[in-house]
Amino acid sequence: MKWVTKVTKVEPNHLVTRGYRQEDLIGNIPFASVVYLLLKGELPSEEHGRMMDAILTACVDHGVTPPSSIAARTVASGGVPLPTAVAAGILSIGDAHGGAIEKGAKFLQDGIARMQNEGKTIDEIAEILVRGSREQHKRILGFGHRVHTSDPRTKRLFFLAEELKIAGDHIAISKSIEKELEKSAGRKLPINVDGAIAAISSDMGFDWRLGKAFFLLGRVAGLTAHVYEEQTEFKPMRKMFSVDCSYDGPEEKDIPSKHK
């Protein structure tokens, strides 16, 4: 069977990634821009390169409490190699943890497409989307945060998107949805970093199916740092968590005589 790929050509003493010799990329093109090249098949403009770097940096870490950090450090405490523990953290990334960018981007992209098809304004379609989500009892991902009442990463990312002239309809509709959510919920549900990246990446023309990729690419650096810290500064099998646990299974009983 012959495979066909547009990503990288490998020949003796010769590597070409997305049309560029790797030795030319090394030291000349920043890592974030090479990631952009890999995902989109072309080198970014200076503006998109800076924005890509900002997005990956915004995903780099959020302390020890997220599932990926807990998983990575717990597995690291078992005495496994660094890659194994980092992989354990990565395996915990899914729809609930790290998935809001993907689902949020799809929601925004579908919303903009609907707006254009129905001839609505940004504010009109935002009101329709929020009302529809409430009627269906569905949460709009990318809004609200368990720690931050105003996510500092969102502010910075949106500032850069405006400064770099990347901000478009997807950022505009996310801000309008934020206002509509506050009206309907009676409390502020600020755009979190996932919602910001969903909107910005959509305005940059990325497929929503790459949503988890941004989180994954940024977070693996933080997970590596957590695992290294766990392996070098703490004893294996240390007590990490204090969790009250009660048993609610069957009552204690003897084995029936026929089984003895």
C-alpha positions in Angstrom: 0.0 0.0 0.0 1.3 3.4 -0.9 0.6 6.4 1.4 0.1 9.9 0.1 0.7 12.9 2.4 1.0 16.6 1.9 2.8 17.1 5.2 6.4 16.0 4.9 8.6 14.4 2.3 11.5 12.3 3.7 14.4 11.3 1.5 18.0 10.5 2.5 19.6 13.7 3.8 16.6 15.7 2.7 13.4 16.8 4.5 10.7 19.0 3.0 7.7 20.0 5.2 4.8 21.7 3.4 7.1 22.6 0.6 9.9 24.1 2.7 13.2 22.5 3.4 13.4 21.9 7.2 17.0 23.2 7.4 15.6 26.5 6.0 12.8 26.6 8.6 15.2 25.9 11.5 16.3 29.2 13.1 14.5 31.3 10.6 10.8 30.6 11.2 9.4 30.7 14.8 7.9 27.5 16.2 4.4 28.9 16.3 4.6 29.9 12.6 5.8 26.4 11.7 2.8 25.0 13.6 0.6 27.3 11.5 2.4 26.0 8.4 1.7 22.4 9.4 -2.0 23.1 10.1 -2.8 25.4 7.2 -0.2 24.4 4.6 1.2 27.9 4.2 3.5 30.2 6.2 1.5 32.9 8.1 1.6 36.6 7.6 3.5 38.5 10.3 0.2 39.3 11.9 -1.1 35.7 11.9 2.3 34.4 13.1 2.1 36.7 16.2 -1.4 35.7 16.8 -0.6 32.0 16.6 2.2 32.5 19.1 -0.2 34.3 21.4 -2.8 31.5 21.2 -0.4 28.8 22.0 1.0 30.8 24.9 -2.5 31.4 26.3 -3.0 27.6 26.5 0.3 26.8 28.1 -0.8 26.1 31.7 -3.5 26.6 34.3 -2.0 25.2 37.5 -2.2 21.8 39.1 -6.0 21.5 39.3 -7.1 20.7 35.7 -7.6 17.0 34.9 -4.6 16.9 32.6 -2.2 18.3 35.3 -3.7 15.9 37.9 -3.4 13.0 35.6 0.2 13.8 34.5 1.5 14.3 38.0 -0.3 11.3 39.5 1.1 9.0 36.8 4.6 10.7 37.2 4.4 9.8 40.9 4.3 6.1 39.9 7.8 6.2 38.6 7.2 6.1 34.9 9.3 7.9 32.2 8.5 11.6 31.5 6.8 10.9 28.1 4.5 8.4 29.7 3.3 10.8 32.4 2.9 13.7 29.8 0.9 11.3 27.6 -1.4 10.5 30.6 -2.2 14.2 30.9 -2.8 14.5 27.2 -5.2 11.5 27.3 -7.4 13.4 29.8 -8.0 16.2 27.2 -11.5 15.8 25.7 -14.9 17.5 25.4 -15.1 18.5 29.1 -11.4 19.5 29.5 -9.9 21.3 26.4 -12.9 20.7 24.2 -14.6 24.1 24.4 -12.5 25.6 21.7 -13.6 23.1 19.2 -17.3 23.1 20.1 -17.2 26.9 20.5 -15.6 27.5 17.1 -18.2 25.3 15.4 -21.0 27.2 17.2 -19.6 30.5 16.1 -18.9 29.4 12.5 -22.3 27.9 12.1 -23.8 31.1 13.6 -22.0 33.3 11.1 -23.0 31.1 8.2 -26.6 31.3 9.4 -26.4 35.0 9.7 -25.2 35.4 6.2 -27.8 33.0 4.8 -30.7 34.7 6.6 -29.5 38.2 6.2 -29.4 39.0 9.9 -27.1 41.3 11.8 -24.5 40.2 14.3 -26.8 41.3 17.2 -29.9 39.7 15.7 -28.3 36.3 15.2 -26.6 36.4 18.7 -30.1 36.9 20.3 -31.5 34.0 18.2 -28.6 31.7 19.1 -28.8 32.5 22.8 -32.6 32.1 22.9 -32.4 28.8 21.0 -29.7 27.4 23.3 -31.8 28.3 26.4 -34.9 26.7 24.9 -32.9 23.5 24.2 -31.3 23.7 27.7 -27.8 23.7 26.0 -24.8 25.5 27.3 -22.9 27.7 24.9 -19.3 26.7 25.4 -16.5 29.3 25.8 -18.4 31.5 28.3 -18.0 31.6 32.1 -15.1 30.3 34.1 -14.8 28.4 37.4 -12.0 30.7 38.6 -12.0 33.9 36.6 -14.8 36.5 36.6 -12.8 38.3 33.9 -10.3 36.0 32.1 -7.0 38.0 31.7 -6.0 35.9 28.7 -9.2 36.8 26.8 -8.5 40.5 27.2 -5.0 40.2 25.9 -5.9 37.9 23.0 -8.7 40.2 21.9 -6.5 43.3 22.2 -3.9 41.6 19.9 -6.6 40.5 17.5 -7.7 44.1 17.1 -4.2 45.4 17.0 -3.2 42.9 14.3 -6.4 43.6 12.3 -7.5 40.0 12.6 -10.8 40.6 14.5 -13.8 39.9 12.4 -17.3 38.6 12.5 -16.6 35.7 14.8 -15.1 37.9 17.5 -17.9 40.3 17.1 -20.6 37.6 17.5 -18.9 36.2 20.5 -19.0 39.6 22.2 -22.6 40.0 21.3 -23.4 36.5 22.6 -21.7 37.5 25.9 -24.1 40.5 26.2 -27.2 38.3 25.4 -26.1 35.7 27.9 -25.9 38.3 30.6 -29.4 39.5 29.8 -30.9 36.1 29.7 -29.0 34.6 32.7 -29.2 37.6 34.8 -25.5 37.4 35.5 -22.3 38.0 33.6 -20.8 35.0 31.8 -17.6 36.4 30.4 -15.8 35.0 27.3 -13.1 32.7 28.6 -9.8 31.9 27.0 -11.4 28.9 25.1 -14.1 31.2 23.7 -11.6 33.8 22.7 -9.4 31.3 20.9 -12.5 29.8 19.2 -13.5 33.2 17.9 -9.9 34.3 16.9 -9.0 31.0 15.2 -12.3 31.2 13.3 -11.5 34.7 12.1 -8.1 33.4 11.0 -9.8 30.8 8.8 -9.1 27.7 10.8 -11.4 24.7 10.6 -13.3 24.2 13.9 -12.1 20.6 14.0 -8.6 21.9 14.9 -10.0 23.5 18.1 -8.5 20.8 20.5 -5.2 21.1 18.6 -4.5 24.6 19.8 -5.1 23.6 23.4 -3.1 20.4 23.0 -0.1 22.1 21.4 0.1 24.8 24.1 -0.7 22.6 27.1 1.9 19.9 26.4 4.6 22.4 27.5 2.9 23.0 30.8 2.4 19.3 31.4 6.0 18.6 30.7 6.9 21.2 33.4 4.5 19.6 35.9 5.9 16.1 35.3 9.5 17.3 35.5 8.7 19.1 38.8 7.0 16.0 40.2 9.9 13.7 39.3 12.6 16.0 40.6 11.1 17.6 43.6 8.8 15.0 45.2 9.1 11.4 46.3 7.3 8.8 44.3 3.9 7.7 45.5 3.5 10.8 47.6 0.1 11.7 49.1 -1.2 14.3 46.7 -4.8 14.6 47.6 -7.0 14.4 50.7 -10.3 13.0 49.6 -13.0 11.9 52.0 -14.3 8.6 50.7 -17.2 6.6 52.0 -18.3 3.1 51.0 -22.0 2.6 50.0 -21.7 -1.0 48.5 -23.3 -4.2 49.8 -23.2 -4.9 53.6 -20.4 -7.2 54.8 -21.3 -10.9 54.6 -19.9 -14.4 54.7 -19.2 -16.5 51.7 -22.0 -19.1 51.3 -21.1 -22.6 52.5 -21.5 -24.1 49.1 -18.6 -22.0 47.8 -16.2 -23.1 50.6 
